[in-house]
Amino acid sequence: MKKGKSLISLLLCAAMTVALLAGCGGKIDVNQYEQPQQPQTQPAAPADNTPSAQPAQETQPELTYADGTVLRMATGYNSTKTGLSFDAEVAGDGITLADGNTYRAGDLKPTWVEVQNVLNIVIEDKYQGNSASKEFDYWKERLGEVDLVSGTASKLTEYGEAGSIVNIGEYLDRMPNFSAYLEANPIVRLSITGNTSNGAIYFSPYFDGVNDIERMPLMRVDWVQKLLDGEGEFAASASNKTAAPVYQPYMPTSGKISIDTVKLDGSGVESVTKDYDAAGNIIEKMNAAGSMSGVDAVNMLRAYIDQAYGGYYGTERSNLFVGQNAAWDADELVALLRCVVANPQTLNGTDSVQGLFSREDDNNQRRVDMYRFAGHLFGVRGLESRQDYLYLGTDGKLRDARQEPDTYKALERMNAMANEGLLSKSFLDMSKESSATMLENDMGFMHYDYNQTQTILNATKLQADQGEKYMAVMVPVACWQDGTAGGSYMRFTESWRSVKTDGWGISKAGVEGNQDKLNAALKLIDYAYSDKGMILMSYGPDAFIKTNSDGSYVTFNFNGKQMPEIADATYAELWEKAKGNYTNYARQYLGSTLSFAKSQAFEYQCTHEVGKEGAGHISVAIGLGTIKHPELAVTSNPWYTSIPTVLPTTKQENDLINTYTDLSSNGKFSQNKDGESLFVNQIVSGYTEQGMSGAEESANTVKDAMGGAQYLQIKQDAWDRLLTYYNSL
């Protein structure tokens, strides 16, 4: 890597700043630090930058190998359906795709047929159909049987340091495309550095988009409008009673705070005031009134919105939650949830409706989204970190959310919501319920998830002709301790795309003594970052892309660059075979988006119009700076620096970390499908689930009894080494 250019790129990123953030003390305070400037349009995704637009390195002789070199690839994405080859469930007796070819179980998918043809190699699919972590565990004692293998970034780096995975960094001078990509995206280079003494890289990074928001809150917009909009008071022939109040105020109960929000028409930014002196805190008022009818709860919330915002939202009070100019916070959401669950007769015509749910209420991998959302509601960092639960404090020191009392206080607030019946019953008892059935049966109101895959349900599960609408809404206002005096009331999302936690590594035992295999494996990785390779890994082969009469791509403007349009037949097939879910279609049928750099351009074309509307609101807010986020740079205020996906821990350090089993991916804070999460359990059952009496004891138990203090010190030492490496460039 050309170190001078990398340093310049990093310094340019760090030099871009914004001015003021609001203080959490009920007034606007001058920021002590600056955050890099937000883009003024939809944020561009560096992972989509084509290497040809970047300065090329001087290269050594090209990687060469014998035609027909066999690569044994134990690579894929999470299941037998999403590997390099078709499985029987997807292919059946034979499946004909939009390229006109028929594929059968065991056949390579179109993307990997093309890789074979372009690179003149033969792929032997050895993938067992596991998650990255379990796939690597399957092969780790028999790495001599495979040449490339899936794994988590941390495991591949750990085994790389132990001498089992090839250091790709040694070959960058022979990988012009990959090198150019790292040159254009220097923070990525730091994020995948496994050893700061030699700059080792042990895996090819995977990006599901980059430098853009990932998960978003989604709501039944039509329900909010039914409850809150209109002249006069809300009236209904029937409603239920709200539960006895448990949740207590999070936001102030007096004073005023000002929030920067985007204008309703998206044309700019304006300041909106929450006047607690005039309106009081809605939770405090509801709690004082006790259990009440759903009708009375709605009218109390309507009056609060009118008074607190001085009539800013007029008769379209729903815009507080679902408009481009939304400014809602946790207390206002809880008040709305109370209104939702107490008015099923108005919303779905039954006597029951669910508030917050997760995509699959019986799947731990999806249930963890509930505590991720809690972080956004209550201003807690680390719950949606790129690595474990780590983030940087304003002092530049690493923090672990599992060891912070504020984390447990936020989860206890979620438990209070659960005790009021504001979380879905299926989430609480882990019964089999999904976002699709929640929407199809008008059972559920809101969850936190990916926009494209979930807003497709507007087309398949909702009745648009009757006004039903499920849309991404603005992230909430919360008090974030970003270094300003008292903290800042602002919008911030930790759900920011960067290097993902999975990748592919080259098995040293597999390619050892066979230069053809090593060169072919390196060539495959390098090709994936070329112009054509990046298109292939997102879109599949050209047969699935719309072309002009001269064979060139038909393109459209996406995030400031021209990207290909998918063919009409591809679009039709995507809906026929995957119900519009781009990711499922690409992985199960095309074999693309399994690793490397996935462009969001294909996904955008498959996003429902309702999905585009909500994401557009959020994109404008990010562009205008009213939603802050971690930066893919080393920032002047460390709190805004995105934690790298991997930190360069040594073999000795990794061996020690592995002894802290409670903190491992299969331990007490698992995000695996069949795992168990102490955080989720606390939302359901409170501190009693842990046998703890409060937030301090919970945090200290992780710190002292689970090895948290030692774990954090190891990670801190690795971060310090990475910063030293960065400063030496």
Secondary structure, DSSP 8 states (H G I E B T S, - for coil): --HHHHHHHHHHHHH-----EE-TTSSEE--SS------SSS---GGG--GGGS------S-----TTEEEEEE-BSSSGGGBSB--HHHHTT-EE-TTS-EE-TTSB-HHHHHHHHHHTEEEEE---S--HHHHHHHHTT-GGG-SEEEEEHHHHHHHHHTTSB--GGGGGGG-HHHHHHHHH-HHHHHHTEEETTTTEE-SEE-EESSSSB-EEEEEEHHHHHHHH-SSS----S---B---------S-SSSEEEEEEE-TTSSSEEEEEEEHHHH--HHHHHHHH-S-BHHHHHHHHHHHHHHHTTTTTTT-TTHHHHSTT---BHHHHHHHHHHHHT-HHHHTSSS--EEE--SBTT-HHHHTHHHHHHHHHHT-TTTT-SSTTEEE-TTS-EEEGGG-HHHHHHHHHHHHHHHTT-B-HHHHHT-S-BHHHHHHTT-EEEEEEEHHHHHTHHHHTS-GGGT--EEE----EEEE-SSSTT-EEEEE---B--S-SEEEEEBHHHHTT-HHHHHHHHHHHHHHTSHHHHHHHHH-SGGGB-B-TTS-B-EEEETTEEEE-B-HHHHHHHHHHHTT-HHHHIIIII--SSSSEE-HHHHHHTS-HHHHHHHHHHHHHHHTTSEE--BSS--SSGGGB---S-----HHHHHHHTT-GGGSTTTTB--STT--BHHHHHHHH-GGGTT-SSHHHHHHHHHHTSSHHHHHHHHHHHHHHHHHHHHH-
